[in-house]
Amino acid sequence: MAVAPILSWEELSLHQGSGWLFRDLDLQIAPRDRLALIGRNGAGKTTLLKLIAGEIEADKGKRSIQPGTRIVMLEQNPYFTGFDTLMDFALSGKDAPPRHEVEAIAGQLGIDMSRSAGSASGGERRRAALARALASDPDILLLDEPTNHLDLAAIDWLEGWLQRFNGAFVAISHDRTFLERLTRATLWLDRGSLRRKDIGFGGYEAWMEQIYAEEARAAEKLDAKLKIEAHWLERGVTARRKRNQGRLEKLWEMRAQRAAMLNPQGAAKMKLAVDDVKTKSVIVADKVTKRFGDRTIIKDFSLRIQRGDRIGLVGANGSGKTTLLKLLTGELAPDQGSVTLARTLHGVMIDQQRSILSPEKRVRDVLAEGGDWIDVRGVRKHIQGYLKDFLFDPGLVDARVGTLSGGEQSRLLLAREFARKSNLLVLDEPTNDLDLETLDLLQEVIADYDGTVLIVSHDRDFLDRTVTVTLGLDGSGKVDVIAGGYADWEARRTKRSAPVKKAPVPNPAQPEPVEGDAQPSPSKKAKLSYKDQRDYDLLPGRIDDLLAQIARDEDALHDPALYTRDPARFAALTKAVETARAEKDAAEERWLELAELVEG
């Protein structure tokens, strides 16, 4: 039986500029809906959230809402001007949440609400805005890029809170992992229309390509011009899928090569290539230690970074990512050890500071100093063609920067910096304010970049798709060096923090041994049974086999067309991955128990 919606819009239409932003949209939100709202920058996603919240008026349409329904919106860029402290911001307005509720959530998020609103960082403001929104006890929670400026610990906490949340939520986010874990249905805002599919974000890309393929087939029945457009559309979708798969295969090869260099087992295999490795090295850190006061930020860290490496830095805010980045780029000197940079190293840093993007400047002023041509890493290109490479309408060449959206400004900054000639690229939180399509473009550009890349990011999926080595920091000074992406680092952390079997508590009723009684030798280890010994010997191989099986099945699932081409195989592979992961986890736990016995 269908559940009645608590909010609905019928024939929702909004006029913007010289035309309709969208027209005749139908939308229903039911209790406990978990909706991903997807669409390109400029499609009107944030505007649609504001219409749902009742913050702006539509030009046409009927809005129905159950009496007493409380709607709360977490804005992407909340307005903090005029508030002395973060708590003043959180308790402002006629629908302000109770102070004790704000304090409780702020404590879990680790934010001091007495901090000055004017001097608070982006992460602190985001936490304060979250505390205000979540403490308001909403029936419908509207989230506009909720993970922006949050570290991994805060994102994990937010995901856990939303999983327990009894109301409905609609989320706009570029964080694929966040959407895949939480959403159960997808709203796709595309070219002025809104589609809904009751599948989580994990099935969105397959659904999107199915829609494009259906449109292409329908267009083939029309005139010759539309046939050409349909052919271009179909070819573009297919080519993109092949490019994505090719990039991932190349990334896996690079990870395998780095794993052989980093793991002790690979030392013999790599011995013959030592000289070649040294000549390719661009940054060499040798037993680096850095302290600030009594706190050790980085301790005894060593790594040889080669030309072409893609290095990801992950960890909670304050764990030392920025310090390590500055050490690796030579901006900061270590207290002990050394960092050697290749003489030919020439870097470009892309961060979230948009100071170079003056609102009054034109796009051509930012890219080509007012001209029509731009040098892109030594190759001369026309500015309009280069704009198309970064998903801009070439007609925007004379648009003022101030008229661009936040996502478009981020894309313009990327286009400007990627044009500069360099062999080291440093990206500091590059995914903020980017839509999913632009993230795909950024991954392509990074994959095609000839130099070395250092990336600081909290976007887990982005790291899994781009980096070959992950440097994980936990705040203690230790840096984990892992071949692979975020998922590989998380697996290492999970294995390390697996619960250790506790020693049995002595029984008070059992008499203490008296002098002269025979007692077991403390150095004698417990002998494993035949079955235990067999499991101890064979389980590591079984775990490796399961990991290989999971990798093969997930590789097959990466094919976006599989869902529509063979839904039964898609379901079977998904089930197989779940079963294999459960068996792998059980095998690892069993082996750890046996290892403890072997160690005495």
Buried (B, 14 or more C-beta within 10 A) or exposed (E): EEEEBBBBBBEBBBEEEEEBBBBBBEBBBBBBBBBBBBBBBEBBBBBBBBBBBEEEEBEEBEBEBEEEBEBBBBBBBBEBEEBEBBBBBBBEEEEBBEEEBBBBBBEBBBBBBEBEBEEBEBBBBBBBBBBBBBBBEBBBBBBBBBBBBBBBBBBEBBBEBBEEBEBBBBBBBBBBBBBBBBBEBBBBBBEBEBBEBEBBBBBBBBBBBBEBBEBBEEBEEEEEEBBEBBEEBBEEBBEBBEBBBEBBEEBBEBBEBBBBBBEEEBEEEBEEEEEEEEEBBBBBBBEBBBBEEEEBBBBBBEBBBBBBBBBBBBBBBBBBBBBBBBBBBEEBEBEEBEBEBBEEBEBBBBBBEBEEBEEEBBBBBBBBEEEEEBEBBEEEBBBBEBBEBBBBEEEBBEBBBEEBEBBBBBBBBBBBBBBBEBBBBBBBBBBBBBBBBBBBBBBBBBBEBEBBBBBBBBBBBBBBBBBBBBBBBBEEBBBBBBBBBBBBBBBBBEEEEEEEEEEEEEEEEEEEEEEEEEEEEEEEEEEBEEEBBEBBEEBEEBBEEBBEBBEBBBBBBBBBBBBBEEEEEBEEBBEBBEBBBEBBBEBBBBBBBBEEBEEE
